[in-house]
């Protein structure tokens, strides 16, 4: 479903000790259920490029954008590249792959959780580990 316009970074290739800015391109209701620790929710439907440039002035920082599986994050990654950000990568498989590989996620209170917002029942089949949460 992706056009491969933003380079992937794979969960296993995220270097320990290297500084990444993790950007969550899901909606706030998804982010509040769980997200990668220290990630910043920038949203998708209401992504604000002017606010983003103001909040993230360093266009050379190592940015990893993610969503549920990598489709929305590619769209946002494209927008960041067009804004002049040089080191933007899309997390292959998104938060689902992150959790499937056994990594931790935290909730809105920064507490570790097993819950992952899977958007809907159709997408939930891609999450193999963790507790699936979605609106019916």
C-alpha positions as CSV (number, residue, x, y, z in Angstrom):
1,X,0.0,0.0,0.0
2,X,3.0,2.3,0.4
3,X,4.8,4.1,-2.4
4,X,8.2,3.8,-0.7
5,X,8.7,7.6,-0.9
6,X,10.2,7.6,2.7
7,X,13.0,5.2,3.6
8,X,12.1,2.5,6.0
9,X,13.9,1.9,9.2
10,X,13.3,-1.6,10.7
11,X,12.6,-2.2,14.4
12,X,15.7,-4.3,14.7
13,X,17.9,-1.6,13.0
14,X,17.1,1.1,15.5
15,X,20.5,1.6,17.1
16,X,20.7,1.6,20.8
17,X,22.2,4.9,22.1
18,X,21.5,6.8,18.9
19,X,19.2,9.8,19.3
20,X,15.9,9.6,17.4
21,X,12.9,11.8,17.5
22,X,9.9,9.5,17.3
23,X,6.8,11.0,15.8
24,X,3.5,9.3,16.2
25,X,1.3,10.2,13.2
26,X,-1.8,8.5,14.6
27,X,-4.8,10.3,16.1
28,X,-4.7,11.4,19.7
29,X,-7.3,8.7,20.8
30,X,-4.8,6.1,19.4
31,X,-1.8,7.7,20.9
32,X,-3.5,7.9,24.4
33,X,-4.0,4.1,24.4
34,X,-0.3,3.5,23.8
35,X,2.8,4.8,22.0
36,X,6.5,4.5,21.9
37,X,8.2,6.0,25.0
38,X,9.1,9.7,24.5
39,X,7.2,9.8,21.1
40,X,5.5,13.0,20.2
41,X,2.0,12.8,18.8
42,X,1.8,15.0,15.6
43,X,-1.5,13.5,14.4
44,X,-2.6,12.9,10.8
45,X,-5.9,14.5,10.0
46,X,-4.9,17.8,11.7
47,X,-1.1,17.7,11.1
48,X,0.0,21.4,11.3
49,X,3.2,22.0,9.3
50,X,3.7,25.5,10.6
51,X,3.5,24.4,14.2
52,X,5.8,21.4,13.5
53,X,8.5,23.6,12.0
54,X,8.3,25.9,15.0
55,X,8.4,23.0,17.5
56,X,11.2,21.1,15.6
57,X,13.6,23.7,14.1
58,X,16.5,21.3,13.6
59,X,16.0,19.9,10.1
60,X,19.0,17.6,10.5
61,X,17.7,15.5,13.4
62,X,17.1,11.8,13.1
63,X,13.3,11.5,12.8
64,X,11.4,8.2,12.8
65,X,7.7,8.6,11.9
66,X,5.3,5.8,12.8
67,X,1.6,5.0,12.8
68,X,-0.2,1.6,13.1
69,X,1.5,-0.2,10.2
70,X,3.3,2.5,8.2
71,X,0.8,4.0,5.7
72,X,-0.1,7.3,7.5
73,X,3.4,7.8,8.6
74,X,4.7,7.6,5.0
75,X,2.3,10.5,4.1
76,X,3.5,12.6,7.1
77,X,7.1,11.7,6.3
78,X,6.6,13.0,2.8
79,X,5.3,16.2,4.2
80,X,8.4,16.5,6.5
81,X,10.7,15.9,3.6
82,X,9.0,18.7,1.6
83,X,9.5,21.0,4.6
84,X,13.2,20.4,4.3
85,X,13.8,17.7,7.0
86,X,16.7,15.6,5.8
87,X,16.8,12.5,8.0
88,X,13.2,11.2,8.0
89,X,12.5,7.5,8.1
90,X,9.3,5.5,8.3
91,X,9.1,2.7,10.9
92,X,8.4,-0.4,9.0
93,X,5.3,-2.1,10.3
94,X,4.6,0.8,12.7
95,X,3.7,0.3,16.3
96,X,2.3,-3.1,15.5
97,X,5.7,-4.4,14.4
98,X,7.3,-2.6,17.4
99,X,5.1,-4.5,19.8
100,X,5.2,-7.8,17.7
101,X,9.0,-7.7,18.2
102,X,8.5,-7.6,22.0
103,X,9.2,-3.9,22.6
104,X,7.5,-1.8,25.3
105,X,4.9,0.8,24.8
106,X,3.4,3.3,27.3
107,X,0.0,4.9,27.8
108,X,-1.0,8.5,28.2
109,X,0.3,8.4,31.8
110,X,3.7,7.1,30.6
111,X,2.9,3.7,32.2
112,X,3.9,0.5,30.4
113,X,0.9,-1.2,28.8
114,X,0.0,-4.2,26.7
115,X,-2.8,-2.3,24.9
116,X,-2.5,-1.2,21.3
117,X,-5.1,0.7,19.4
118,X,-5.6,-1.3,16.3
119,X,-7.8,1.3,14.5
120,X,-10.5,-1.4,13.6
121,X,-11.0,-5.1,13.5
122,X,-9.7,-5.4,10.0
123,X,-6.3,-3.9,10.9
124,X,-6.1,-5.8,14.2
125,X,-5.1,-9.0,12.4
126,X,-1.6,-7.5,12.0
127,X,-1.0,-7.2,15.7
128,X,0.3,-10.5,17.1
129,X,1.4,-9.5,20.6
130,X,-0.5,-7.2,23.0
131,X,-4.1,-6.4,23.8
132,X,-6.1,-5.2,20.8
133,X,-8.2,-2.0,21.4
134,X,-10.6,-0.5,18.8
135,X,-14.0,1.1,18.6
136,X,-16.7,-1.3,17.3
